[in-house]
Amino acid sequence: INPKDLDSKYAYIQVTHVTPFLEEKELLERKTDFERSHNIRRFVFEMPFTISGKKQGGIEEQCKRRTILT
């Protein structure tokens, strides 16, 4: 993506990987892999971060942020 092609009036995100997000009830209803992989409306991705804001930290400082896209 060339930043010069983006309009500064808008905020952009680039998603490189998401996983289907199904609640417990949906998992019970969708029995096959096909059903669990098609006609999905929600996706989830996780991103590591530290509370202090540092880019990296020890294992005791690391947290994981889960974001559900709908």
MODELLER restraints for C-alpha pairs under 7 A, 6 or more apart:
rsr = mdl.restraints
at = mdl.atoms
rsr.add(forms.Gaussian(group=physical.xy_distance, feature=features.Distance(at['CA:18:A'], at['CA:43:A']), mean=5.91, stdev=0.5))
rsr.add(forms.Gaussian(group=physical.xy_distance, feature=features.Distance(at['CA:18:A'], at['CA:44:A']), mean=5.58, stdev=0.5))
rsr.add(forms.Gaussian(group=physical.xy_distance, feature=features.Distance(at['CA:18:A'], at['CA:45:A']), mean=5.17, stdev=0.5))
rsr.add(forms.Gaussian(group=physical.xy_distance, feature=features.Distance(at['CA:19:A'], at['CA:43:A']), mean=5.41, stdev=0.5))
rsr.add(forms.Gaussian(group=physical.xy_distance, feature=features.Distance(at['CA:19:A'], at['CA:44:A']), mean=5.31, stdev=0.5))
rsr.add(forms.Gaussian(group=physical.xy_distance, feature=features.Distance(at['CA:19:A'], at['CA:45:A']), mean=6.42, stdev=0.5))
rsr.add(forms.Gaussian(group=physical.xy_distance, feature=features.Distance(at['CA:20:A'], at['CA:37:A']), mean=6.96, stdev=0.5))
rsr.add(forms.Gaussian(group=physical.xy_distance, feature=features.Distance(at['CA:20:A'], at['CA:40:A']), mean=6.57, stdev=0.5))
rsr.add(forms.Gaussian(group=physical.xy_distance, feature=features.Distance(at['CA:20:A'], at['CA:42:A']), mean=6.24, stdev=0.5))
rsr.add(forms.Gaussian(group=physical.xy_distance, feature=features.Distance(at['CA:20:A'], at['CA:43:A']), mean=4.47, stdev=0.5))
rsr.add(forms.Gaussian(group=physical.xy_distance, feature=features.Distance(at['CA:20:A'], at['CA:44:A']), mean=6.28, stdev=0.5))
rsr.add(forms.Gaussian(group=physical.xy_distance, feature=features.Distance(at['CA:21:A'], at['CA:42:A']), mean=5.36, stdev=0.5))
rsr.add(forms.Gaussian(group=physical.xy_distance, feature=features.Distance(at['CA:21:A'], at['CA:43:A']), mean=4.71, stdev=0.5))
rsr.add(forms.Gaussian(group=physical.xy_distance, feature=features.Distance(at['CA:21:A'], at['CA:44:A']), mean=5.61, stdev=0.5))
rsr.add(forms.Gaussian(group=physical.xy_distance, feature=features.Distance(at['CA:30:A'], at['CA:36:A']), mean=5.68, stdev=0.5))
rsr.add(forms.Gaussian(group=physical.xy_distance, feature=features.Distance(at['CA:41:A'], at['CA:70:A']), mean=6.03, stdev=0.5))
rsr.add(forms.Gaussian(group=physical.xy_distance, feature=features.Distance(at['CA:42:A'], at['CA:68:A']), mean=6.65, stdev=0.5))
rsr.add(forms.Gaussian(group=physical.xy_distance, feature=features.Distance(at['CA:42:A'], at['CA:69:A']), mean=5.48, stdev=0.5))
rsr.add(forms.Gaussian(group=physical.xy_distance, feature=features.Distance(at['CA:42:A'], at['CA:70:A']), mean=4.60, stdev=0.5))
rsr.add(forms.Gaussian(group=physical.xy_distance, feature=features.Distance(at['CA:43:A'], at['CA:68:A']), mean=5.62, stdev=0.5))
rsr.add(forms.Gaussian(group=physical.xy_distance, feature=features.Distance(at['CA:43:A'], at['CA:69:A']), mean=5.10, stdev=0.5))
rsr.add(forms.Gaussian(group=physical.xy_distance, feature=features.Distance(at['CA:43:A'], at['CA:70:A']), mean=6.69, stdev=0.5))
rsr.add(forms.Gaussian(group=physical.xy_distance, feature=features.Distance(at['CA:44:A'], at['CA:66:A']), mean=6.87, stdev=0.5))
rsr.add(forms.Gaussian(group=physical.xy_distance, feature=features.Distance(at['CA:44:A'], at['CA:67:A']), mean=5.57, stdev=0.5))
rsr.add(forms.Gaussian(group=physical.xy_distance, feature=features.Distance(at['CA:44:A'], at['CA:68:A']), mean=4.37, stdev=0.5))
rsr.add(forms.Gaussian(group=physical.xy_distance, feature=features.Distance(at['CA:44:A'], at['CA:69:A']), mean=6.00, stdev=0.5))
rsr.add(forms.Gaussian(group=physical.xy_distance, feature=features.Distance(at['CA:45:A'], at['CA:66:A']), mean=5.92, stdev=0.5))
rsr.add(forms.Gaussian(group=physical.xy_distance, feature=features.Distance(at['CA:45:A'], at['CA:67:A']), mean=5.52, stdev=0.5))
rsr.add(forms.Gaussian(group=physical.xy_distance, feature=features.Distance(at['CA:45:A'], at['CA:68:A']), mean=6.72, stdev=0.5))
rsr.add(forms.Gaussian(group=physical.xy_distance, feature=features.Distance(at['CA:46:A'], at['CA:64:A']), mean=6.43, stdev=0.5))
rsr.add(forms.Gaussian(group=physical.xy_distance, feature=features.Distance(at['CA:46:A'], at['CA:65:A']), mean=5.49, stdev=0.5))
rsr.add(forms.Gaussian(group=physical.xy_distance, feature=features.Distance(at['CA:46:A'], at['CA:66:A']), mean=4.43, stdev=0.5))
rsr.add(forms.Gaussian(group=physical.xy_distance, feature=features.Distance(at['CA:46:A'], at['CA:67:A']), mean=6.22, stdev=0.5))
rsr.add(forms.Gaussian(group=physical.xy_distance, feature=features.Distance(at['CA:47:A'], at['CA:64:A']), mean=5.64, stdev=0.5))
rsr.add(forms.Gaussian(group=physical.xy_distance, feature=features.Distance(at['CA:47:A'], at['CA:65:A']), mean=5.21, stdev=0.5))
rsr.add(forms.Gaussian(group=physical.xy_distance, feature=features.Distance(at['CA:47:A'], at['CA:66:A']), mean=6.59, stdev=0.5))
rsr.add(forms.Gaussian(group=physical.xy_distance, feature=features.Distance(at['CA:48:A'], at['CA:62:A']), mean=6.82, stdev=0.5))
rsr.add(forms.Gaussian(group=physical.xy_distance, feature=features.Distance(at['CA:48:A'], at['CA:63:A']), mean=5.76, stdev=0.5))
rsr.add(forms.Gaussian(group=physical.xy_distance, feature=features.Distance(at['CA:48:A'], at['CA:64:A']), mean=4.46, stdev=0.5))
rsr.add(forms.Gaussian(group=physical.xy_distance, feature=features.Distance(at['CA:48:A'], at['CA:65:A']), mean=6.14, stdev=0.5))
rsr.add(forms.Gaussian(group=physical.xy_distance, feature=features.Distance(at['CA:49:A'], at['CA:62:A']), mean=5.91, stdev=0.5))
rsr.add(forms.Gaussian(group=physical.xy_distance, feature=features.Distance(at['CA:49:A'], at['CA:63:A']), mean=5.39, stdev=0.5))
rsr.add(forms.Gaussian(group=physical.xy_distance, feature=features.Distance(at['CA:49:A'], at['CA:64:A']), mean=6.07, stdev=0.5))
rsr.add(forms.Gaussian(group=physical.xy_distance, feature=features.Distance(at['CA:50:A'], at['CA:57:A']), mean=6.72, stdev=0.5))
rsr.add(forms.Gaussian(group=physical.xy_distance, feature=features.Distance(at['CA:50:A'], at['CA:61:A']), mean=5.77, stdev=0.5))
rsr.add(forms.Gaussian(group=physical.xy_distance, feature=features.Distance(at['CA:50:A'], at['CA:62:A']), mean=4.88, stdev=0.5))
rsr.add(forms.Gaussian(group=physical.xy_distance, feature=features.Distance(at['CA:50:A'], at['CA:63:A']), mean=5.79, stdev=0.5))
rsr.add(forms.Gaussian(group=physical.xy_distance, feature=features.Distance(at['CA:51:A'], at['CA:61:A']), mean=6.96, stdev=0.5))
